């Protein structure tokens, strides 16, 4: 391919772009979107065998051939998130408005680290952040930045919380001089069901995973406030130094939402940074029927929200929101070639000082296009439909003699076990459910998740697909039943 054919701008390049995008669309439709099963069933070794030829050949094969190769070797063996029997993880089917936005943002290739690299994108991201702050009832002083997702947002929250605490308690500028010697006693409070990225962030921040103090949960998987009070009292007696409290609005397994109002009260009483990981459940704020589950989130110092879950946007797309935008000062910096100080003085927008990334995609375009296309009501309908589906799935499981429902859903995850015989031991049930889940993936009929509840391997539906129906759920349960019956018959009495 000539240089003119490789880049936008010339008539030849523009035509080549249009043809390439059309061929890519056809590849997605033919080799991915129209398959009956959610996965081809190929093993890791079989997939690896397809890529034995040199990744960087001496001479190129041409774009058409490269796209066709991707269609055969990649798209055909990808998990089809829009398939109604793909129900394992918080991996949503991306909506078409988001796919259109993805095409536009990749073609324009704006980088959000300086205004002169992304003029309209910079302004629009800030407008979307303002709208999100309003959605979560943050004040006018709020601010935020787009992130790659909950992992980055949770890390950034603890980074700011740590540095603010060091400044207030030790007059320490961590950005300049590092952590004080007392950092060994710093503690972060969270529930035992908090996402693993809390520990990961503590490690990356130099505090160590032992800095996390986990609080027991109630029968609904929410942080127990009495246990939190007891832990705070114990830390005070032992001269521990808690500086942050992490709440969760949507745990990975049960979708549980911590008592956010109660957590906010404790954070205020003990001068803790209160962060809410709403990566999963944040989309409830769009709804009229379920938004009350987030009561108290407006009191948080910071919020993590993901758009590649219940907002149905392509990966990756998240946001980090700050109740008080001035708290970005704990990580701000000026670089002469990107955001010199005179830019701040003249009002040139400066997003790089709010992010732990430098080069950063224009991901804000995806929710913007979705919001403009569907409106709040349209987006809320999608969320409501999946919550109703989860309730229906729970009813099906509860009424079946060979399944155990392990809890009523709060959001749209449903955790259960296949136990065909009442007297089957937990150890046998663990092995049976693990085998069933593995076989379903290997034959491609269904993609379901596994987890452990009280030490017993269990199955999980994550019902993020608004086009899935209760009949689809019933069909998945029947598939699990057929597979499980086959395993038991094949192995006899499992021990």
C-alpha positions in Angstrom: 0.0 0.0 0.0 1.3 3.5 -0.9 1.6 6.3 1.7 -1.5 8.0 0.2 -3.6 4.9 0.8 -2.5 4.6 4.5 -3.7 8.0 5.8 -6.7 10.2 5.8 -6.6 13.5 4.0 -6.2 12.8 0.3 -9.0 11.5 -2.0 -7.1 8.2 -2.3 -6.7 7.9 1.4 -10.3 8.8 2.2 -11.5 6.2 -0.2 -9.2 3.6 1.2 -10.5 4.4 4.7 -14.1 4.0 3.6 -13.3 0.7 1.9 -11.3 -0.6 4.9 -14.0 0.3 7.4 -16.6 -1.4 5.2 -14.6 -4.6 5.0 -14.0 -4.5 8.8 -17.7 -4.1 9.4 -18.5 -7.1 7.1 -15.9 -9.1 8.9 -17.5 -8.4 12.3 -21.0 -9.2 11.0 -20.0 -12.4 9.1 -17.4 -13.9 11.5 -18.6 -12.6 14.9 -22.0 -11.1 15.4 -24.1 -13.8 13.6 -22.8 -17.0 15.3 -25.4 -19.1 17.1 -23.2 -19.9 20.1 -21.4 -17.4 22.3 -18.0 -19.0 21.8 -16.4 -21.4 19.3 -15.1 -23.6 22.1 -11.5 -23.4 20.9 -8.8 -24.2 23.5 -5.9 -21.9 24.2 -3.5 -24.3 22.5 -5.7 -24.5 19.4 -6.0 -20.8 19.1 -2.2 -20.4 19.6 -1.6 -22.8 16.7 -3.3 -20.3 14.4 -0.6 -17.7 15.0 2.5 -19.7 14.2 3.4 -17.7 11.1 5.7 -14.6 11.8 3.7 -11.8 13.3 6.0 -9.3 11.4 6.6 -10.9 8.0 9.3 -9.6 5.7 6.7 -8.3 3.2 3.1 -7.3 3.9 0.1 -9.2 2.6 -2.1 -6.2 2.1 -5.0 -4.9 4.2 -7.8 -7.0 2.7 -5.9 -10.2 3.4 -5.0 -9.0 6.9 -8.6 -8.2 7.8 -9.7 -11.6 6.4 -7.1 -13.3 8.5 -8.3 -11.5 11.6 -11.9 -12.6 10.8 -10.9 -16.2 10.6 -8.4 -16.4 13.5 -9.6 -13.8 16.0 -13.2 -12.8 15.4 -14.5 -16.4 15.0 -12.9 -17.3 18.4 -13.9 -14.3 20.4 -16.6 -14.3 23.1 -19.8 -12.8 21.6 -21.0 -10.5 24.3 -24.2 -9.7 22.5 -25.2 -13.4 22.6 -27.9 -14.1 25.1 -26.0 -17.1 26.5 -22.9 -15.0 27.2 -23.6 -14.2 30.9 -20.3 -14.6 32.8 -18.7 -11.3 33.6 -19.3 -7.6 33.8 -18.5 -7.5 30.1 -21.5 -5.8 28.4 -22.7 -6.0 24.8 -21.6 -2.5 23.5 -24.4 -0.5 22.1 -24.3 0.7 18.5 -24.1 4.4 19.4 -20.9 3.6 21.3 -19.5 1.6 18.4 -20.1 4.6 16.1 -18.4 6.9 18.6 -15.5 4.5 18.9 -15.0 4.7 15.1 -15.0 8.5 15.2 -12.7 8.9 18.2 -10.1 6.4 16.8 -10.1 8.1 13.4 -9.5 11.6 14.8 -6.9 10.2 17.3 -7.2 13.1 19.8 -5.0 13.0 22.8 -6.4 14.5 26.0 -3.1 15.6 27.5 -3.2 19.1 26.1 -5.8 21.4 24.7 -3.9 21.9 21.4 -4.0 18.2 20.7 -7.7 17.9 21.4 -9.6 21.2 21.5 -13.2 20.1 21.2 -12.5 16.8 22.9 -11.1 18.6 26.0 -14.1 20.9 26.3 -16.6 18.0 25.7 -15.0 15.7 28.3 -15.3 18.5 30.9 -19.0 19.0 30.0 -19.6 15.2 30.3 -17.9 15.3 33.7 -20.1 18.2 34.8 -23.2 16.2 33.7 -22.1 13.2 35.6 -21.4 15.3 38.7 -24.9 16.6 38.5 -26.3 13.1 38.0 -24.7 12.0 41.3 -25.8 15.3 43.0 -22.3 16.6 43.5 -21.9 20.4 44.1 -20.8 22.9 41.5 -17.3 22.6 42.9 -17.0 19.0 41.7 -14.6 17.9 39.0 -13.4 14.7 37.5 -11.5 13.0 34.7 -12.1 10.1 32.4 -10.2 6.9 33.2 -9.7 3.4 31.8 -12.1 2.0 34.4 -12.6 1.2 38.0 -9.1 0.0 38.6 -7.6 3.3 37.7 -10.3 5.3 39.4 -10.0 3.4 42.7 -6.2 3.9 42.5 -6.5 7.6 41.9 -9.0 8.0 44.8 -6.5 6.4 47.3 -3.6 8.4 45.8 -5.4 11.7 46.6 -6.7 10.4 49.9 -3.2 9.4 51.0 -1.5 12.6 49.9 -4.2 14.8 51.5 -3.8 12.9 54.8 0.0 13.2 54.7 -0.3 17.0 54.2 -2.9 17.5 56.9 -1.4 15.3 59.6 2.4 15.5 58.8 2.8 18.6 56.7 4.3 16.3 54.2 4.4 16.9 50.4 4.4 13.3 49.2 4.8 14.4 45.6 8.1 16.0 46.4 9.5 14.1 49.3 7.7 10.7 49.5 5.9 9.0 52.4 6.5 9.8 56.1 7.9 7.1 58.3 4.5 6.8 59.9 3.1 5.3 56.7 3.5 1.8 58.1 0.5 2.5 60.3 -1.8 3.9 57.6 -5.0 2.0 57.2 -7.8 1.8 54.6 -11.1 0.5 55.7 -13.3 -1.6 53.3 -15.7 -4.5 53.3 -14.6 -8.1 52.9 -16.4 -8.0 49.5 -14.5 -4.9 48.2 -13.1 -5.4 44.7 -9.5 -6.7 44.7 -8.3 -3.4 43.2 -8.4 -1.9 46.7 -5.6 -4.2 47.7 -3.9 -3.6 44.4 -4.0 0.1 44.8 -2.5 -0.2 48.4 0.3 -2.2 47.0 1.0 0.3 44.1 0.9 3.2 46.6 3.6 1.8 48.7 1.4 1.0 51.7 1.2 -2.8 51.1 -1.9 -4.9 51.0 -1.8 -5.3 54.8 -2.9 -1.6 55.0 -6.4 -2.8 54.0 -8.6 -3.6 57.0 -11.6 -5.6 55.9 -15.0 -5.3 57.7 -17.5 -8.1 57.9 -20.7 -8.0 55.9 -24.4 -8.7 56.7 -26.6 -11.4 55.2 -27.0 -9.2 52.0 -23.3 -8.8 51.5 -23.2 -5.2 52.6 -20.6 -3.7 55.0 -21.8 -4.2 58.6 -21.9 -0.8 60.3 -21.5 -2.2 63.8 -18.4 -4.1 62.8 -17.1 -0.9 61.2 -17.6 1.0 64.5 -15.8 -1.7 66.4 -12.9 -1.7 64.0 -12.6 2.1 64.2 -12.5 1.9 68.0 -9.9 -0.9 67.9 -7.7 1.1 65.5 -7.9 4.1 67.7 -6.9 2.1 70.7 -3.9 0.6 68.9 -2.9 4.0 67.4 -3.6 2.9 63.9 -4.1 5.7 61.4 -7.1 5.1 59.1 -7.3 7.7 56.3 -9.8 6.3 53.8 -13.1 4.4 53.8 -14.1 2.5 50.7 -17.7 1.9 50.0 -19.0 -0.4 47.2 -22.1 0.2 45.1 -22.3 -3.1 43.4 -20.1 -6.0 44.5 -18.8 -8.4 41.8 -20.7 -11.5 42.9 -24.0 -10.3 44.4 -24.2 -6.7 43.3 -24.5 -5.7 47.0 -24.5 -2.0 47.8 -23.0 -0.8 51.1 -25.1 1.4 53.4 -23.6 4.6 51.9 -25.3 7.0 54.2 -24.0 5.2 57.3 -20.5 5.1 55.8 -20.6 8.8 55.0 -21.5 9.5 58.6 -18.5 7.5 59.9 -16.2 9.0 57.4 -17.2 12.5 58.5 -16.9 11.7 62.2 -13.4 10.2 61.8 -12.2 12.6 59.1 -11.7 9.8 56.5 -11.7 10.2 52.7 -14.9 8.5 51.6 -14.6 6.8 48.2 -17.5 4.9 46.5 -16.6 2.3 43.9 -19.7 2.5 41.8 -18.1 0.9 38.8 -20.9 -1.6 38.6 -23.9 0.1 40.2 -23.4 3.7 39.2 -25.9 3.4 36.3 -28.7 3.1 38.9 -28.5 6.9 39.1 -30.2 7.0 35.7 -33.3 5.3 36.9 -36.3 6.5 38.9 -37.1 3.1 40.4 -33.7 2.1 41.7 -31.7 5.3 42.3 -32.6 5.3 46.0 -30.1 2.4 46.4 -27.4 4.9 45.9 -28.6 7.3 48.6 -25.5 8.7 50.4 -23.2 8.6 47.3 -23.6 12.3 47.0 -21.6 12.7 50.3 -18.6 10.8 48.9 -15.3 12.6 48.4 -14.9 10.6 45.2 -16.7 8.1 43.0 -15.6 5.6 40.4 -18.1 4.9 37.6 -17.6 2.7 34.6 -19.4 3.0 31.3 -18.3 -0.4 29.9 -20.7 -2.1 32.3 -24.3 -1.0 32.7 -23.9 2.1 30.5 -23.2 -0.3 27.6 -20.1 1.3 26.1 -17.1 -0.3 24.4 -14.1 -1.1 26.6 -12.5 0.9 28.0 -14.4 3.8 29.5 -14.7 5.0 33.0 -14.7 8.2 35.1 -13.3 9.4 38.4 -15.4 12.1 40.1 -14.3 14.4 42.9 -16.7 16.1 45.2 -14.2 19.0 45.6 -12.3 19.6 42.4 -9.6 21.4 44.4 -8.4 18.0 45.7 -6.7 17.5 42.3 -4.0 19.7 43.7 -2.4 16.7 45.4 -1.4 15.3 42.1 -1.2 18.4 39.8 2.0 19.3 37.9 2.9 21.6 35.1 5.1 20.6 32.1 6.4 23.3 29.8 5.6 21.5 26.6 2.1 20.4 27.6 0.5 22.6 30.3 2.8 25.5 31.3 1.7 27.6 34.3 0.7 30.5 32.0 -2.0 28.3 30.6 -3.5 28.0 34.0 -3.4 31.8 34.4 -5.1 32.4 31.0 -7.8 29.7 31.4 -6.5 27.1 28.9 -8.1 23.8 30.0 -5.6 21.4 31.7 -6.7 17.8 31.9 -3.3 16.1 32.2 -2.9 17.3 35.7 -6.0 15.4 36.7 -4.9 12.1 35.3 -2.4 9.4 36.1 -2.1 9.0 32.3 -0.4 11.3 29.8 -1.6 10.3 26.4 -5.3 9.5 26.8 -8.1 8.6 24.5 -11.2 10.6 23.9 -13.4 8.0 25.6 -15.9 10.7 26.8 -17.3 10.7 23.3 -18.9 7.3 23.7 -21.2 8.1 26.6 -21.8 11.5 25.1 -23.2 10.0 21.9 -25.2 7.4 23.8 -26.7 10.1 26.1 -27.6 12.3 23.2 -29.0 9.4 21.2 -31.1 7.8 23.9 -31.5 10.3 26.6 -31.7 9.5 30.3 -35.0 7.7 29.9 -33.7 5.5 27.1 -30.6 4.5 29.0 -32.6 3.9 32.2 -34.9 1.5 30.3 -31.9 -0.7 29.4 -30.8 -0.9 33.0 -34.3 -1.6 34.3 -34.8 -4.4 31.8 -31.7 -6.3 33.0 -32.7 -5.9 36.6 -36.1 -7.3 35.9 -34.5 -10.2 34.0 -32.3 -11.0 37.0 -35.4 -11.1 39.3 -37.0 -13.5 36.9 -33.9 -15.6 36.7 -33.9 -15.8 40.5 -37.5 -16.9 40.5 -36.7 -19.7 38.0 -33.8 -20.9 40.1 -35.8 -20.8 43.4 -38.6 -22.9 42.0 -36.2 -25.6 40.6 -35.5 -28.7 42.7 -32.0 -29.2 41.2 -30.7 -25.6 41.6 -29.9 -23.6 44.7 -30.4 -19.8 44.6 -27.7 -18.3 46.8 -29.2 -14.8 47.3 -31.8 -12.4 45.9 -30.2 -10.2 43.3 -29.6 -6.5 44.0 -28.5 -5.7 40.5 -28.3 -8.2 37.7 -25.9 -10.9 38.9 -27.5 -14.1 40.1 -25.4 -16.7 42.0 -26.5 -20.3 42.2 -25.4 -23.9 42.3 -26.4 -27.0 40.4 -27.2 -29.7 43.0 -29.1 -32.5 41.4 -29.4 -34.5 44.6 -30.2 -33.1 48.0 -27.7 -35.2 49.8 -24.8 -34.4 47.5 -21.9 -33.1 49.5 -20.5 -29.6 49.1 -17.2 -31.1 47.8 -19.0 -33.0 45.1 -21.1 -30.0 44.2 -17.9 -27.9 43.9 -16.4 -30.4 41.5 -19.6 -30.8 39.5 -20.2 -27.1 39.0 -16.6 -26.4 38.1 -16.7 -29.2 35.5 -20.0 -28.1 34.1 -18.8 -24.5 33.7 -15.6 -25.6 32.0 -17.4 -28.0 29.6 -20.0 -25.4 28.6 -17.2 -23.0 27.6 -15.3 -25.7 25.7 -18.3 -26.7 23.6 -19.3 -23.0 23.2 -22.9 -23.4 24.2 -22.9 -21.0 27.1 -20.4 -18.7 28.9 -21.2 -18.5 32.6 -19.0 -17.5 35.5 -17.8 -19.4 38.5 -17.1 -18.1 42.0 -16.8 -19.5 45.5 -19.4 -18.9 48.2 -18.5 -20.2 51.6 -15.9 -22.3 50.1 -18.2 -24.1 47.6 -17.7 -23.5 43.8 -20.9 -21.9 42.5 -22.1 -20.5 39.1 -23.1 -17.0 38.3 -25.1 -15.3 35.6 -24.2 -11.7 34.9 -27.3 -10.6 33.0 -26.1 -7.4 31.3 -27.8 -8.0 27.9 -31.0 -6.0 27.5 -32.0 -8.1 24.5 -31.9 -11.4 26.5 -35.2 -12.8 27.7 -36.4 -15.1 30.5 -36.7 -17.8 27.9 -33.0 -17.4 27.2 -32.2 -17.8 30.9 -34.4 -20.9 31.0 -32.6 -22.3 28.0 -29.2 -21.7 29.8 -30.4 -23.5 32.9 -31.6 -26.4 30.8 -28.2 -26.5 29.1 -26.5 -26.6 32.5 -28.8 -29.3 33.6 -28.1 -31.4 30.5 -24.4 -31.0 30.9 -24.5 -31.8 34.6 -26.6 -34.9 34.0 -24.0 -36.0 31.5 -21.1 -35.5 33.9 -22.9 -37.4 36.7 -23.8 -40.2 34.3 -20.3 -40.4 32.9 -18.5 -40.4 36.2 -21.1 -42.3 38.2 -21.4 -41.1 41.9 -19.1 -38.1 42.2 -17.0 -38.2 45.4 
